[in-house]
Amino acid sequence: MIIQLVLLIVGFVLLIKGAEWMVGGASALAKKYRVSDLAIGLTIVAFGTSAPEMVVNAIASYGGHPEIVLGSVIGSNNFNLFVILGIVGTISPIAVQSRTVSREIPLSLLAVVMLFLLSSGWLYGTANHINRMDGIILLTMFAFFLWFVYTQMKSDEEAVEVTEAKLTSGRIVLLIVAGLAGLIYGGKLVVDQAIAIATQVGVSEKTIGLTIVAAGTSLPELVTSIVAVTRSNNDMATGNIIGSNIFNFCLVVPICALIQPINYDPVFNQDLLFLAAGTLFLLVAMFTGGKRKLDRWEAVIFVLGYLAYTYYLASREFVG
């Protein structure tokens, strides 16, 4: 147990340092190539912080653990939205760009709806199953997302103010790569130790995926977003969260489905409903209080909602 606690601490240290290097390198990259912080957050930072989900779930899919895969991905997106956005918004109200309200948030909601329709068999195929064709459909959505961000980056080249990056290209690449390595390895350490402890006390794979693995693989997003907002970089913080959720559903899930088709337990429908409700609330919040801003009281609602959701999961596990 002592060794596991030490490894947990090491994992957290790597996560924190990796986030600092990632944000620093990504911000310098944005300045150097005249790309907005939001675009960098939606792509490079989102991909980097989603890497733990991709690694952990690809291994879980290959090993035949579909409940870990789905629980981790759905739980991670809930954690990103309710906990990370809630904590970041409590630290400082988050101003959101108009195109994020009109495009990225609805696209994130569409990803939730598509996963539900595909897994339920309402579009075609077999219910309660995510097959390789479903994976291809989700990857097509991901390609559309990348195309959309690319077109926006082209317009950003003219709109973003030209500033001289203080770091050389080599230094920027080194920071991003080192940050990614710290995030991935640190996240893996935390997840491995958490799963070991949970397994010892008899918690199911489904609940481990929805809570421990989901929270553990979302730690990079949490630390990265907190570091970004404390540096007054709200665009990178929101881009990281929304982009990561899209990456998880439209890249991680289809990759796992291509490795091995995933059996879908209908019990996850309520978790998808919770995620859809939270995404809708975020969209509505953009038109209440401060326009295109997540106010502190709205952020607190996110955190409280997640605490209630976690209590429900625990009661379902140990009572029902």
N, C-alpha and C positions, 0 to 999 in steps of 0.2 A: 504493500500500500504506500509506503514511503517513497519507493522508486517511482510509482505512478504519479504521486503528487509532485515530485521533482520534475518529471517529464512534462506534466501539465504546465508548470511554471515556465519551463524552457520554451514550450510551445507558445505561451502567451507573449513572452519576450520577443520571440521571432515574429509573431504576428504584428506587434507594435512597431518594431524596427522596419519590418518589411513594408508596412503601410506608409511609414514616413518616407522611405526611399521611393516607393511607387508614386505617391502624390508629388513629391519633389521632382522626380524625373518626368512624370506626365505633364506637370505644369510647365516645365522648361521646354518640353517637346511642343506643347501648344503655342508657346511664345515664339519658338524658333521657326515653326512652319506656318504661323499665322492661322492656326486652327482654334476654334472656340473650346473653352474648358468643358462645355456641355458635350460636344462631339467626342472629345477625348474620354470623358467619363462614360459615355454610352458605348464606347468601343474598347479601347486599350485597357482602361481601368476596370470596366465591367468584365471583360474577358479574364483579366488577371485575377480578380477576386472570385470569379466563378470557376477558376481552375480546380480548386479543391473539390467542388461538387462533381466536376467532370471526372477527375481521377477516382474519387471514392465510389461514385456510382457506376463507372465503367467496370471497376473491379467487382462491385456487388452484382452487376448484371451478368458478367462472365461466370461468377460463382453461383448463379441461380438464386439470388435473393431479391425478388421483385418488390417485396414490401419495404425493404431498405431503400431501394431506388426511388419508388414513388413517394414514400414517406419523407425521405430526405429532400427531394426536389420540391414537393408541395409545401412541406414544413419550412424549408429554407426561404421560399418566396413569401410565406406568411411572416416569418421572422424578419426578413428584409423590410417588408412594408410596415408592419405594426411596431416592431421593436426598434429597428435602426432608424426609420424615418421618424418614429415617435421620439426617440432619444435626441436625435439631431435637431428636430423641431422644437424640443423643450429647451435645448441649449440656446438656440437662436431661431426665431421665426424664419422660414425658408421662402424666399422669393423664387418663383418658378417662371421660366420664360413662356411666352404665349404659345410657341410652337410645341412645347412640352405638353401643355394643357390640351391642345387640339390634335396632337399626333401621337407622341410617345406613350402617354397614359392610356388613351383608347387602344393603342396597339398592344399594350400590356394586358388590357382587359380582353381583347380579342384572343390572345394566346390562351388565356384561362378557358374561354368559351370553346375554342377549338379542341383543346385537350379533353374537355368534358364530352364533346360531341363525338370525337374519335374513339374515346375509350368506352363510351356507352353503345357504340354501334348505330347511332342515330343517322349518321351520314351514309354509311355502308358497312359491310363486313359483319364481324361477330362482336356481340356485346362483351364487355368486361375483358377486353383484350387490346393491347397496343401492338400491332404487327409492323412489319418492315415498311409496308406501304404508308401506314400512318406516319412512320418516321420520315419518309421522303416528303410527305405533305408538310410536316412541321419544319423540315429543313428548307423547303421552298419558301415558307414564311420567313425564315431566318435570312435567306438570301435577299428577299424583298426589304427586310429591315436594314441590312447592310447597304443595299443600293440607296435606300432613303437617306441614311446617314452620310453616305458618300456624296450625294447631290447637295446635301446641306453643307458639307465640308467645303465643297467647291464655292458656294456662295459666301462661306465664312472667310475665305481667303481675301475677299474684297472688303468684308465688313469688319473684321477683327483689326484692332489697332496694331500697327507694327511696333514691336518692342524687341530690343536686343536681348537674346537669351544669354544669361551669364555663364552657362555651362557649355562645354564643347559637346559635339555629337557623341564622341566616345564615352564621355562622362554620363550623358543622358541615358545611353543604352545600358551602361553598367548599373546605374541606379535602378532602372526599370527591371532589368534581369535579376539583380540582387533582391529587389523588392518582391518580385514574383516568387523567387526561390524561398524567401523567408515566409511569405504568406502560405505557400503550398505546404512546405514542410512543417511549419508551425501549426497550421490547421490540422494536418494529419496527426501530429503528436497529440493534440488536444482531443480529437475525435477518437483515436485509438484507445486512449486511456479512459475516456468517458464511457465508451462502449463496454470496455472490460469491466468497469465498476458496475454499470447497469445490468450487464448479463449475470453478474454474480448475485444480484438481488432478485433475479427472475423477472425482468421486464421484457415484454414481447418485442420482436423485431419491428413491428408496425409502429409502436409507440417510441421505440429507440430512434427510428427514422424520422418521425414527426417532431421529435423534441431534441434529443441529444445530438444526433448526427446533423440535423437541420441547423440547430444553433451553432454547432461546432464548425460546420463548413461555411456558415454565414459570418463567422468572426472576422474574416478579412474585410468583408463589406462594412461591418460595424466599425472596426478600427479605422479603416480608410476614410469612411464618411465623417467620422468624428474629427479626424485630423484635418480633413478638407474644410469642414465648417469652422473649425477654430482658426483656420487661416483665411477666413472670409471667402471661401471658394464654394459657394452654394451650388453653382452649376455642376461642378464635378461631383459633389455629394449626391445631388438628385439624379444626375446622369448615371452614376455608379449603381444606385439602388434600382432604378427603373430598367436600365440596361441589363443588369444582372438577372432580374426576373425574366426578361425576354430571352436571354441566353439560356437560362435554366430550362425553360419550357420548349424553346425552339431549336436548341442545340444539344443540351445534355440528354434530355429525354429521347430524342430521335437517335442519337448515337448509341444509347443503351438498347433501344429497340432494334437497331440494325445488328448489334452484337448478338442479341437474343430477344425474340418477341417477349413482351411483358404481360403477364396476367394481371388484370386490374381488379382490385377488390372494391366493390361499390361503396364500402364504408368511407372511402376517400372522397366521395361526392360531397359530404358535408364540409370537408376541409377545403375543397375547391369553392364551395358556396361561400364559406367564410372569407376566402381570398378575394372572390369577386365582389363581395359586399364591401370589403375594405378598399378595393380599387375604385369602386363607385363613390365611396365616401370621400376619397382623395380628390376625385374629379369634382364633386359637389363643393368641397372645401375651397376649390380654386375660385368659386364665385360668391363666397360668403366672407364676411369680415374684410380683411385686407385682400383686395383682388389679386389673383394669381399668387397667393401667399398661403402657406400652411402656418396658421397662428399657433401660439403655444397651447391654448386650450384644446385645439383640434389635435395637436400632437399628443397631449395627455390622454385624449380619448383613444388614440391608437394603442398606447401602452396599456391602459386599463382593459381595453378589449382583448388584447393578447393574454393578459393575466387571467381573465375570465375563461378564455379559450383553453389555456393550459390547465386550469383547474378542471374544466370539463373533460379534457383528455385523461387527466389523472383519475378522475372519478369513473370514467368509462373503463379504464384499465383495471382498477382494483375493486370496483363494485360490480360493473356490468360485465 
